[in-house]
Amino acid sequence: MQDDDTVFHALADASRRELLDRLYARDGQTLRELTAGLDMSRQAVSKHLGVLEAADLVVTRRSGREKLHFLNPVPIRLIHDRWIDKYTEHRIAALMDLKSELEEKRP
Amino acid sequence: MTSTTVPTTTVQVYRVHIRATPEAIWEAIISPEWTKRYGYNTPSEYELRAGGAYRSLPSEEMVAHGMPADSAVVDGEVIEVDPPRRLVQTWRMLFTPELVAEGFTRLTYEIEPEMGGVTALTITHDVTGAPITAESISAPASGAGGGWSVILSDLKTLLETGEPLYR
């Protein structure tokens, strides 16, 4: 079950963000492919992927004998809808209030 | 880059956890009364058997902009039905001739109950050979909806609060 805490925790790590970027560049990679060219052991990458999977940021699918990792953008959308929209909307509403208040005070 | 052959990305996967029963999520996917309340607000019609027809009709907003109310905006065929756990179908958008020309893609809904009254909904969309469709469902141009991420975020809010997110 992903919640905001697990998503923020998963994102608060440069290695894990790099893994997400790699999946964004090319989705559906195996652990071996994701480890290639990284300065990290296979075990470390596997552990990071586990944290990303627990946060729903990565979803794995079986394809024959291989386990493929897919970037799941939904948790980031949920954070956007839950937090970012709320604050931007609030600011716009505050500006609208200010505008009408100022306009009413006009002589 | 790796030395192995790099396959073209043809599958997109989306997952959301929703505090709802598998039955409620199933109903929200297949019924016109629910599908018109979230996402693109396009009521869906399913013949729930292998080989049955699927189509989504235009939303009220699309009709207000001149789309014929009885002409499908997405169509396809049901491949596999296992309520309330699994639905496999073909899926083709009909908004533009280019989308129609890309043909049918393959869409799988999987619904898995977990602990604590929470259910995982996973969408696997095979968009092999359909690059415009692939872009439309992942990162559509602004004003074009928002793809599966937005649909699933809206669905989660609707099922958990009784109100849709965006309208």
Interface residues (C-beta under 8 A of the other chain):
Chain A: M1 Q2 R26 D27 G28 E33 A36 G37 D56 V59 R61 F70 N72 P73 V74 I76 R77 L78 D81
Chain B: M1 T2 T4 V6 P7 T9 V11 Q12 V13 Y14 R15 V16 H17 E114 M115 G116 V118 T122 T124 S138 G146 W148 S149 V150 L152 S153 K156 T157 L165
